């Protein structure tokens, strides 16, 4: 019998990471080295080698791929299972950017399949918190050609072409494959993306690790992945939350993400979705009741609601992200 599922987060050490994830998710993740810099928590993953396992209940210890093999459309939805099979189509992360991330771009489905036998990587960010004056980089600050881009990369002036956007908590950004981007220092985000770990690193701010080594750049691979015609203003998500209503933040063929601000008790009807629903608590506390199966959520928790549940009751005072296909 299925129920609202929590999974064990997988913390990833990163050169740009900090201490927030160890404090926030360390207990749920299990044994970790708190002296390390953790930049990412993979909260729900079906990436090979990093498949999430259930954290509690009678299915504890079973991984996500095993669950899909047994429960198929009851877990992910019939249309999702027909299209993706045993591969869960989304990867959910929490990021703590204690330093600026590399400037990078992701390939689309066609290029990723050709080069890596992988899905492409379209994603979105929701800023959960940030330092004052913190910023991200999305796209270019003017129209440029492929030749101008290559000249800027080779001469070390790429940063001069990047579009810098200051951010605040609650801001959201849609990052399609082909858009050059980077998260800035002092930003914490939830990232919703296709199940892919393919990233082309273009520039890494001339940084080196503890051994004095710089990270690999993928200049040649990246140039063919960049869509130079992309409008960066289209990546800024504009929305107005409404109490006890799902409000769309971003929608594409890979995922739909809503914000749901709960106060009291509401009933959500998911009967027409034919999809799993991922709920992420980004503030407050809530209780999820699916046909008598109850799961509590606090800030930072992620719950996967199987597609077989048509109605779910949510109680509490919380801000949730609601993701489906």
C-alpha positions as CSV (number, residue, x, y, z in Angstrom):
1,X,0.0,0.0,0.0
2,X,1.3,3.4,-1.0
3,X,1.4,6.4,1.3
4,X,3.0,9.9,1.2
5,X,6.7,9.2,0.8
6,X,9.7,10.9,2.3
7,X,13.1,10.1,1.0
8,X,16.6,10.2,2.6
9,X,18.4,13.3,1.2
10,X,21.9,12.8,-0.3
11,X,24.3,15.7,0.5
12,X,26.9,16.6,-2.0
13,X,30.2,18.3,-1.2
14,X,30.9,21.3,-3.4
15,X,33.7,23.8,-3.6
16,X,31.1,26.6,-3.3
17,X,29.1,25.0,-0.6
18,X,28.6,26.0,3.0
19,X,27.3,24.7,6.4
20,X,23.5,25.3,6.1
21,X,22.6,21.9,4.5
22,X,24.5,19.9,7.1
23,X,22.6,21.8,9.8
24,X,19.2,21.5,8.0
25,X,19.3,18.1,6.5
26,X,22.2,16.3,8.2
27,X,20.1,14.3,10.6
28,X,17.8,13.0,7.8
29,X,20.8,12.3,5.6
30,X,22.5,10.1,8.2
31,X,26.2,10.0,8.9
32,X,28.0,13.0,7.3
33,X,31.2,14.9,7.9
34,X,30.1,18.3,9.2
35,X,33.5,19.8,8.5
36,X,32.8,19.5,4.8
37,X,31.2,22.1,2.5
38,X,27.9,20.8,1.3
39,X,26.5,22.7,-1.7
40,X,23.6,20.4,-2.7
41,X,21.1,18.1,-1.1
42,X,19.5,15.7,-3.6
43,X,16.1,15.4,-2.0
44,X,14.5,13.3,-4.7
45,X,16.6,11.6,-7.4
46,X,16.6,8.8,-9.9
47,X,20.0,9.6,-11.3
48,X,22.1,6.4,-11.6
49,X,24.3,6.0,-8.6
50,X,22.2,8.5,-6.6
51,X,18.8,6.9,-6.5
52,X,16.7,8.1,-3.5
53,X,15.6,5.6,-0.9
54,X,12.4,5.8,1.3
55,X,13.1,7.2,4.7
56,X,10.2,5.8,6.8
57,X,7.2,3.5,6.8
58,X,6.7,0.0,5.5
59,X,8.6,0.8,2.3
60,X,11.7,2.2,4.1
61,X,14.9,1.3,2.3
62,X,13.3,0.7,-1.1
63,X,14.7,3.0,-3.7
64,X,12.7,5.1,-6.2
65,X,13.4,2.9,-9.2
66,X,12.3,-0.2,-7.3
67,X,9.0,1.5,-6.3
68,X,8.2,2.5,-9.9
69,X,8.9,-1.1,-11.0
70,X,6.3,-2.4,-8.5
71,X,3.7,0.3,-8.5
72,X,4.1,1.8,-12.0
73,X,1.3,4.2,-12.9
74,X,-0.2,4.0,-9.4
75,X,3.0,5.8,-8.2
76,X,3.9,8.2,-11.0
77,X,0.8,8.3,-13.2
78,X,-0.1,6.2,-16.3
79,X,1.0,8.8,-18.8
80,X,4.3,9.4,-16.9
81,X,5.0,5.7,-16.7
82,X,4.3,5.2,-20.4
83,X,6.7,7.9,-21.3
84,X,9.6,7.4,-18.8
85,X,9.3,3.8,-17.6
86,X,11.4,3.2,-14.6
87,X,13.2,6.5,-14.8
88,X,11.6,9.1,-12.5
89,X,11.6,12.2,-14.7
90,X,12.5,14.9,-12.1
91,X,15.4,15.7,-9.8
92,X,14.7,17.8,-6.8
93,X,17.6,19.6,-5.1
94,X,18.2,22.2,-2.3
95,X,21.3,24.4,-2.9
96,X,23.4,26.4,-0.4
97,X,25.6,28.8,-2.4
98,X,28.3,30.0,0.0
99,X,30.2,31.2,-3.0
100,X,29.3,31.9,-6.6
101,X,28.7,28.8,-8.8
102,X,30.4,28.4,-12.2
103,X,28.9,30.0,-15.3
104,X,27.3,27.1,-17.1
105,X,24.8,25.9,-19.7
106,X,22.8,22.7,-20.1
107,X,22.1,20.8,-23.4
108,X,18.6,20.2,-24.6
109,X,17.1,16.7,-25.0
110,X,18.4,16.2,-28.6
111,X,22.0,17.2,-27.9
112,X,22.1,15.4,-24.5
113,X,20.8,12.2,-26.2
114,X,23.3,12.4,-29.0
115,X,26.3,13.1,-26.7
116,X,25.5,11.5,-23.4
117,X,22.5,9.1,-23.9
118,X,20.7,11.3,-21.4
119,X,17.8,13.7,-21.0
120,X,18.5,17.4,-21.4
121,X,18.4,19.7,-18.4
122,X,15.7,22.3,-18.2
123,X,15.3,23.6,-14.6
124,X,13.9,26.3,-12.4
125,X,15.0,28.0,-9.1
126,X,12.9,29.2,-6.2
127,X,14.9,31.4,-3.8
128,X,14.2,30.3,-0.3
129,X,16.6,32.8,1.4
130,X,19.5,35.0,0.5
131,X,21.9,37.7,1.8
132,X,21.1,41.3,1.1
133,X,22.4,42.3,-2.3
134,X,22.8,38.7,-3.5
135,X,22.4,38.1,-7.2
136,X,22.2,35.5,-9.9
137,X,23.3,35.5,-13.5
138,X,20.8,34.6,-16.3
139,X,21.7,35.0,-20.0
140,X,23.4,37.9,-21.6
141,X,22.9,41.7,-21.0
142,X,22.6,42.3,-24.7
143,X,22.2,40.4,-27.9
144,X,25.4,38.8,-28.9
145,X,26.6,36.5,-31.6
146,X,28.4,33.2,-31.3
147,X,31.6,34.9,-32.4
148,X,31.3,37.6,-29.8
149,X,30.7,35.0,-27.2
150,X,33.8,33.0,-28.2
151,X,35.9,36.2,-28.2
152,X,34.7,37.1,-24.7
153,X,35.5,33.5,-23.4
154,X,39.0,33.5,-24.9
155,X,39.9,37.0,-23.7
156,X,38.5,36.4,-20.2
157,X,35.7,39.0,-20.5
158,X,32.7,36.7,-20.4
159,X,31.5,38.2,-17.1
160,X,31.1,41.6,-18.8
161,X,28.4,40.1,-21.0
162,X,26.3,38.3,-18.3
163,X,23.0,39.6,-17.1
164,X,23.2,40.1,-13.3
165,X,19.9,40.1,-11.4
166,X,19.7,40.9,-7.6
167,X,17.3,38.5,-5.8
168,X,15.2,38.2,-2.7
169,X,13.4,35.4,-1.0
170,X,10.4,34.2,-3.0
171,X,11.9,35.1,-6.4
172,X,11.7,32.3,-9.0
173,X,13.5,31.8,-12.3
174,X,12.9,29.4,-15.2
175,X,16.2,28.2,-16.8
176,X,15.6,26.3,-20.0
177,X,18.3,24.3,-21.7
178,X,20.5,26.6,-23.7
179,X,20.4,29.5,-21.3
180,X,23.8,30.5,-19.8
181,X,23.4,31.0,-16.0
182,X,25.0,31.0,-12.6
183,X,23.9,31.2,-9.0
184,X,25.6,33.8,-6.9
185,X,27.1,33.9,-3.4
186,X,24.7,34.0,-0.5
187,X,21.7,32.4,-2.3
188,X,19.8,29.4,-1.1
189,X,17.4,27.8,-3.6
190,X,15.2,24.9,-4.3
191,X,15.9,23.5,-7.8
192,X,13.4,21.5,-9.9
193,X,14.9,20.0,-13.0
194,X,14.8,17.1,-15.5
195,X,16.6,14.0,-14.4
196,X,20.0,14.8,-15.8
197,X,23.4,15.5,-14.4
198,X,24.9,16.9,-17.6
199,X,26.4,20.4,-17.1
200,X,28.8,22.3,-19.3
201,X,31.0,24.6,-17.2
202,X,32.1,27.7,-19.1
203,X,33.8,29.8,-16.5
204,X,34.7,29.2,-12.9
205,X,35.9,32.6,-11.7
206,X,39.5,31.5,-11.8
207,X,39.1,29.6,-8.6
208,X,41.2,26.6,-7.5
209,X,40.7,23.8,-4.9
210,X,42.8,23.1,-1.8
211,X,45.4,21.5,-4.0
212,X,45.6,24.5,-6.3
213,X,43.8,22.8,-9.1
214,X,41.1,24.4,-11.2
215,X,38.0,22.5,-12.3
216,X,37.5,21.3,-15.9
217,X,35.9,23.7,-18.3
218,X,33.7,22.5,-21.3
219,X,34.1,25.5,-23.7
220,X,33.8,23.5,-26.9
221,X,30.9,21.4,-25.8
222,X,29.1,24.5,-24.4
223,X,29.1,26.7,-27.5
224,X,26.8,24.3,-29.4
225,X,24.4,24.1,-26.5
226,X,23.9,27.8,-26.1
227,X,20.7,29.4,-27.6
228,X,21.9,32.9,-28.5
229,X,18.4,34.0,-29.4
230,X,16.9,33.3,-26.0
231,X,15.2,36.2,-24.2
232,X,16.5,36.4,-20.6
233,X,13.5,38.4,-19.4
234,X,11.3,35.3,-20.2
235,X,13.1,33.5,-17.4
236,X,11.8,35.8,-14.6
237,X,8.7,34.1,-13.1
238,X,6.0,36.6,-12.0
239,X,3.2,35.4,-9.7
240,X,1.1,36.6,-6.8
241,X,0.4,34.0,-4.0
242,X,-3.2,33.5,-2.9
243,X,-4.2,32.0,0.5
244,X,-5.2,28.3,0.2
245,X,-5.0,28.3,-3.6
246,X,-2.4,26.8,-5.9
247,X,-0.8,29.6,-8.0
248,X,1.3,28.7,-11.0
249,X,4.9,29.9,-10.9
250,X,6.4,28.0,-13.9
251,X,5.0,25.6,-16.5
252,X,6.7,23.7,-19.3
253,X,6.4,20.2,-20.9
254,X,8.7,18.8,-18.2
255,X,7.0,20.1,-15.0
256,X,4.5,22.5,-13.6
257,X,5.4,24.2,-10.3
258,X,2.8,26.0,-8.1
259,X,3.1,27.8,-4.8
260,X,0.5,26.9,-2.2
261,X,0.2,29.0,0.9
262,X,-1.8,27.0,3.5
263,X,-3.6,28.4,6.5
264,X,-6.0,26.1,8.3
265,X,-7.3,23.1,6.3
266,X,-7.7,22.6,2.6
267,X,-8.7,19.7,0.4
268,X,-6.7,19.3,-2.9
269,X,-8.3,17.4,-5.8
270,X,-5.6,15.7,-7.9
271,X,-8.0,13.3,-9.7
272,X,-7.5,14.8,-13.2
273,X,-3.7,15.1,-13.0
274,X,-2.6,11.5,-13.8
275,X,0.7,12.4,-12.2
276,X,2.6,12.2,-9.0
277,X,2.7,15.4,-6.9
278,X,5.8,16.6,-5.1
279,X,5.2,18.9,-2.1
280,X,8.2,20.9,-0.8
281,X,7.8,22.8,2.5
282,X,9.6,26.1,2.2
283,X,8.2,27.6,5.5
284,X,6.0,26.7,8.4
285,X,4.6,23.3,9.2
286,X,1.9,21.1,7.6
287,X,0.2,17.7,7.9
288,X,-0.6,15.8,4.7
289,X,-3.5,13.3,4.9
290,X,-4.0,11.0,1.9
291,X,-6.8,8.5,2.6
292,X,-5.8,8.3,6.3
293,X,-2.1,8.1,5.6
294,X,-0.7,11.1,7.5
295,X,2.8,12.6,7.0
296,X,4.0,15.8,8.7
297,X,6.1,18.4,7.0
298,X,8.4,21.1,8.3
299,X,10.6,23.6,6.6
300,X,12.9,21.8,4.1
301,X,10.9,18.6,3.9
302,X,10.0,17.0,0.6
303,X,7.1,14.5,0.2
304,X,6.1,12.5,-2.9
305,X,2.4,11.9,-3.3
306,X,1.7,8.9,-5.4
307,X,-0.6,9.4,-8.4
308,X,-3.2,7.0,-7.0
309,X,-4.4,9.5,-4.4
310,X,-7.2,11.6,-5.9
311,X,-7.8,13.8,-2.9
312,X,-5.4,15.0,-0.2
313,X,-6.2,17.1,2.9
314,X,-3.5,19.6,4.0
315,X,-3.6,21.1,7.5
316,X,-1.4,23.7,9.1
317,X,0.3,27.0,8.5
318,X,2.9,26.6,5.7
319,X,4.2,27.6,2.4
320,X,4.6,24.8,-0.1
321,X,5.8,24.3,-3.6
322,X,3.6,21.8,-5.5
323,X,5.2,20.1,-8.5
324,X,3.6,17.7,-11.1
325,X,3.8,16.8,-14.7
